[in-house]
């Protein structure tokens, strides 16, 4: 049965965790929502890896001074030296993982091709596209700026307008959006709204002590190689054709 077109709309992130890629894999089109305000100390320009001394942040330095209202896609890199620093840190902490050698050349090339990139959004996109390729995810990744949506629309209205513009019949959102999405607007537009469930991920073989789920996808790739998809929910859903185990379907919020 044709279920129509599934869409997700999310801000770009730097080397995000496995759940982000599960969401990409669950939809037909993943729209990078980068013409919204850049938020400091967030996932846009940083992520975590594991080290022998605990979790470490890898942060891309960006220009923020006196730029309180800049959008994500307007945010510039402030120091191109981040590339070498990040890659050196990754090599130091992951070179002894079972599958580091399998991905080393491609990930290194990915880093060093970003040395001349000026904008954070473009860097995030390159990492997302490459990692999707490594995982076998074929979802179309587009930009919110590819589509014309009235700028005066409110938060839910903008997301709904994007969904309508691309012909979505289903919108899959992150769970935190339940705090602000006006679900009745999707109901009126006959677009099915559901929320991804990030709970109960299986553990995998991981270095350095206590298991941590929320680190970068690179941790899963380097530790599990081609078996990485076995520890991601969306691939199991695709195999079992049972989305109910993965999605917490939205409930009507009658006022």
C-alpha positions in Angstrom: 0.0 0.0 0.0 1.3 3.5 -0.9 1.5 5.5 2.3 2.2 8.7 0.6 5.2 11.0 1.2 6.9 11.1 4.7 8.8 14.3 5.6 10.9 15.5 8.5 12.1 19.0 9.0 15.1 19.5 11.3 18.0 22.0 11.8 21.3 20.7 10.6 23.7 19.3 13.3 27.4 18.5 13.3 28.1 14.7 13.2 24.9 14.0 15.1 24.0 10.8 17.0 22.4 7.7 15.5 18.8 8.9 16.3 19.2 11.8 13.9 20.1 9.4 11.1 17.2 7.1 12.0 14.9 10.0 11.5 16.5 10.7 8.1 16.0 7.0 7.2 12.3 7.0 8.2 11.3 9.7 5.6 11.2 10.3 1.9 12.5 13.8 2.2 14.6 15.3 5.0 14.5 19.1 5.0 17.3 21.0 6.7 15.6 23.9 8.5 18.6 26.2 8.6 16.9 29.5 7.9 16.1 29.8 11.6 18.1 31.4 14.4 21.4 29.8 15.4 21.4 28.8 19.0 24.6 28.8 21.0 25.8 25.8 23.0 23.6 23.6 21.0 24.0 20.7 18.5 24.3 22.9 15.4 28.1 23.2 15.7 29.2 20.6 18.2 28.8 17.0 19.3 30.3 14.4 21.7 32.7 11.5 21.4 33.9 9.1 24.0 37.5 9.2 25.4 39.3 7.3 28.1 38.6 10.3 30.5 34.9 10.6 29.7 32.8 12.4 27.1 34.5 15.2 25.1 32.9 17.9 23.0 34.1 18.6 19.5 33.0 22.1 18.7 33.3 24.0 15.4 34.3 27.6 16.2 31.8 30.1 14.7 31.4 33.8 14.6 28.8 34.9 17.2 30.0 38.2 18.6 27.2 40.8 18.1 25.4 38.3 15.9 22.5 37.5 18.3 19.9 36.9 15.6 21.8 35.3 12.8 20.3 32.2 11.2 22.1 28.9 11.1 22.8 29.2 7.3 24.3 32.7 7.9 26.7 31.4 10.6 30.4 31.5 9.5 33.4 29.6 10.7 35.8 31.6 12.8 38.8 29.4 12.7 39.6 26.9 9.9 42.0 25.1 12.2 39.1 23.2 13.7 39.5 20.6 11.0 42.9 19.4 12.0 42.1 19.5 15.7 38.9 17.5 15.4 40.5 14.8 13.1 43.5 14.5 15.4 41.2 14.0 18.4 39.1 11.4 16.6 42.2 9.5 15.5 43.6 9.6 19.1 40.4 8.2 20.6 39.1 5.8 17.9 42.2 4.5 16.0 42.0 1.3 18.1 38.4 0.6 17.4 37.7 -2.5 15.3 36.5 -0.7 12.2 38.4 2.6 12.3 40.5 1.5 9.4 37.5 0.7 7.3 36.3 4.3 7.4 39.5 6.2 8.1 40.3 7.4 4.6 36.7 8.5 3.7 36.2 10.4 7.0 39.6 12.0 6.8 38.9 13.2 3.3 35.5 14.5 4.5 37.2 16.6 7.2 39.9 18.0 5.0 37.6 18.9 2.2 35.8 21.2 4.7 39.0 23.3 5.4 38.0 26.0 3.0 34.3 26.0 3.8 33.0 29.3 5.2 29.5 28.3 6.4 28.5 25.9 9.2 25.4 24.7 7.3 27.4 23.6 4.3 29.8 21.7 6.6 27.0 20.0 8.4 25.4 19.0 5.1 28.6 17.4 3.8 28.9 15.3 6.9 25.3 14.3 6.8 25.3 13.3 3.1 28.5 11.3 3.5 27.5 9.4 6.6 24.1 8.7 5.0 26.0 7.2 2.1 28.1 5.0 4.4 24.9 3.8 6.2 23.1 3.1 2.9 20.5 5.8 3.6 19.1 7.1 0.3 16.6 9.7 1.6 16.5 13.0 -0.3 18.1 15.8 1.7 17.0 19.3 0.8 17.0 22.8 2.3 14.1 24.8 3.7 15.3 27.7 1.5 14.7 25.5 -1.6 11.0 26.3 -1.1 9.0 29.5 -0.9 7.2 29.9 2.5 5.8 33.1 3.8 8.2 34.4 6.4 5.5 35.9 8.7 4.0 32.5 9.5 4.3 31.2 13.0 6.4 28.1 14.0 3.8 25.3 13.3 2.4 27.2 10.3 5.8 27.4 8.7 6.5 23.7 9.2 3.0 22.8 7.9 3.5 25.1 4.8 6.8 23.3 4.0 5.0 20.0 4.3 2.3 21.1 2.0 4.8 22.6 -0.5 6.6 19.3 -0.9 3.4 17.2 -1.0 3.8 15.5 2.3 1.1 13.2 3.6 3.0 12.4 6.8 5.2 14.6 9.0 7.5 12.8 11.5 9.0 15.0 14.2 11.4 14.7 17.1 9.7 14.1 20.4 10.6 17.5 22.0 8.4 19.2 19.4 5.3 17.8 21.2 5.8 20.8 23.6 5.0 23.4 20.9 3.5 21.8 17.7 -0.2 22.7 17.2 -1.3 19.2 16.1 -4.8 20.4 15.1 -3.3 22.3 12.2 -1.9 19.1 10.7 -5.2 17.4 11.3 -7.1 20.1 9.4 -4.6 19.8 6.5 -5.0 16.0 6.5 -1.3 15.4 7.2 -0.6 12.6 9.6 1.6 13.8 12.5 3.8 11.4 14.4 6.8 11.5 16.8 9.9 9.4 16.6 10.6 7.4 19.8 14.3 7.5 20.8 14.0 5.1 23.7 15.3 1.6 24.2 18.2 1.6 21.7 20.3 -1.6 21.9 23.8 -1.3 23.3 26.8 -2.2 21.1 30.5 -2.8 21.8 31.9 0.6 22.9 35.2 1.6 24.3 35.9 3.5 27.5 33.7 2.5 30.3 30.0 3.1 30.8 27.9 2.9 27.6 26.6 6.2 26.3 23.9 6.4 23.5 24.0 10.1 22.8 27.5 10.3 21.3 28.2 11.0 17.6 27.3 8.4 15.0 31.0 8.1 14.4 31.3 6.1 17.6 28.9 3.5 16.2 30.5 3.4 12.8 34.0 2.9 14.2 33.0 0.3 16.7 30.5 -1.8 14.6 31.4 -1.1 10.9 28.8 -2.5 8.5 26.9 -3.9 11.4 26.1 -0.4 12.6 22.6 -0.5 11.1 21.7 -3.4 13.3 21.8 -1.0 16.2 19.6 1.6 14.6 15.9 1.3 14.8 14.8 2.5 11.4 16.6 -0.3 9.6 14.7 -2.8 11.8 11.5 -1.0 11.1 12.1 -1.3 7.3 12.8 -5.0 7.7 9.9 -5.8 9.9 7.5 -3.3 8.2 6.3 -2.5 11.7 6.5 1.2 12.4 4.4 1.0 15.5 7.5 -0.3 17.3 9.4 2.8 16.4 7.0 5.7 16.2 4.9 7.1 19.1 1.9 8.2 17.0 0.5 11.6 17.8 -2.7 11.8 19.6 -5.4 14.4 19.0 -5.0 17.3 21.3 -8.5 18.6 21.5 -8.8 21.9 23.3 
